[in-house]
Amino acid sequence: MAATQSPTHTLRFDSRLRDAGLFLREAVRTFRATGSVVPSSPALAGALTRHLTERPGPAPLAILEGGAGTGPVSRAIARHMGPEDTADLVEANAGMAAHLQDLVDTDPDFAPVRERLRVHAAPVEEVSREGGYDLIISGLPLANFTAGEVRGIFEHYFEVLKPGGRLSFFGYLYTKEVKAVIAPREDYLRQARSGWVVEEYLNRYGTGSEKVIANFPPAWIHHLRKPVD
Ligand SMILES: C[S@@+](CC[C@H](N)C(=O)[O-])C[C@H]1O[C@@H](n2cnc3c(N)ncnc32)[C@H](O)[C@@H]1O
């Protein structure tokens, strides 16, 4: 018997295909800021939202997503938000931010929490919230940035994070090894220097890391916690 698919399933597949098309176009145009050629997989989104799905209690969470892109992680955030949680979804690329706003306004996955989501078409370094955030989920391609830029981003995250708040972010596997072989020496050294800043933050605040193979490219997800005092 031939399998049939529901109209909702077909709608979601069409929507993801459009997301992937936009992501690829923007990656070709601005690879340094985009950092990948395809949106993150559900497995990566699941690991990045671990502190939302495994929340410690019923208290409402204020969430910040940096580098939302075409929204695969925003979708996971929306699905797991509690009844009083709020989220600022931040994307610096104006085209992707407009696409994300459209998704939030029209996609059924976002409908239950629509009123508590805010899309910001801005660099995440410019977004803050009175009282701070409980949870920051970052999709920024840190390996493409300079050490100074990476430090500036971490400093901002730790400034807007509440004491005891969590930060989850990812880095693709093997980029340093691949760059050692194919990239100009200056680019390899730039990535090594920005990697040291990431290491510094992991050593100071890291609570755990997990490897996600089911993503292109495979990635490490890192979880950090801001000390209470
Ligand atoms: C690797 S993509 C991840 C996109 C999406 N979160 C996902 O997982 O598919 C990185 C995204 O960060 C955005 N970005 C880069 N620098 C940014 C910044 N300073 N502030 C906000 N977004 C930024 C890029 O435009 C891009 O959409």
The ligand as a MOL file (V3000), in Angstrom:
LIG
                    3D

  0  0  0     0  0            999 V3000
M  V30 BEGIN CTAB
M  V30 COUNTS 27 29 0 0 0
M  V30 BEGIN ATOM
M  V30 1 C 26.1060 28.4970 11.8860 0
M  V30 2 S 24.7220 29.5560 11.5200 0 CHG=1
M  V30 3 C 23.5460 28.8520 12.6510 0
M  V30 4 C 22.1230 29.1910 12.2820 0
M  V30 5 C 21.0610 28.4080 13.0490 0
M  V30 6 N 21.1080 28.6670 14.4700 0
M  V30 7 C 21.2240 26.9270 12.8190 0
M  V30 8 O 21.6120 26.2470 13.7800 0
M  V30 9 O 21.0070 26.4700 11.6850 0 CHG=-1
M  V30 10 C 25.2110 31.0770 12.2970 0
M  V30 11 C 24.2160 32.2090 12.2290 0
M  V30 12 O 24.6850 33.2830 13.0450 0
M  V30 13 C 24.4090 34.5120 12.3870 0
M  V30 14 N 25.3240 35.5060 12.9770 0
M  V30 15 C 26.6560 35.6510 12.7470 0
M  V30 16 N 27.1630 36.6140 13.5310 0
M  V30 17 C 26.1300 37.0770 14.2900 0
M  V30 18 C 26.0320 38.0550 15.3290 0
M  V30 19 N 27.0970 38.7550 15.7230 0
M  V30 20 N 24.8260 38.2670 15.9120 0
M  V30 21 C 23.7250 37.5480 15.5190 0
M  V30 22 N 23.7640 36.6220 14.5360 0
M  V30 23 C 24.9520 36.3770 13.9370 0
M  V30 24 C 24.6150 34.2060 10.9260 0
M  V30 25 O 23.9830 35.1520 10.0930 0
M  V30 26 C 24.0260 32.8040 10.8340 0
M  V30 27 O 22.6520 32.8450 10.5420 0
M  V30 END ATOM
M  V30 BEGIN BOND
M  V30 1 1 1 2
M  V30 2 1 2 3
M  V30 3 1 2 10
M  V30 4 1 3 4
M  V30 5 1 4 5
M  V30 6 1 5 6
M  V30 7 1 5 7
M  V30 8 2 7 8
M  V30 9 1 7 9
M  V30 10 1 10 11
M  V30 11 1 11 12
M  V30 12 1 11 26
M  V30 13 1 12 13
M  V30 14 1 13 14
M  V30 15 1 13 24
M  V30 16 1 14 15
M  V30 17 1 14 23
M  V30 18 2 15 16
M  V30 19 1 16 17
M  V30 20 1 17 18
M  V30 21 2 17 23
M  V30 22 1 18 19
M  V30 23 2 18 20
M  V30 24 1 20 21
M  V30 25 2 21 22
M  V30 26 1 22 23
M  V30 27 1 24 25
M  V30 28 1 24 26
M  V30 29 1 26 27
M  V30 END BOND
M  V30 END CTAB
M  END
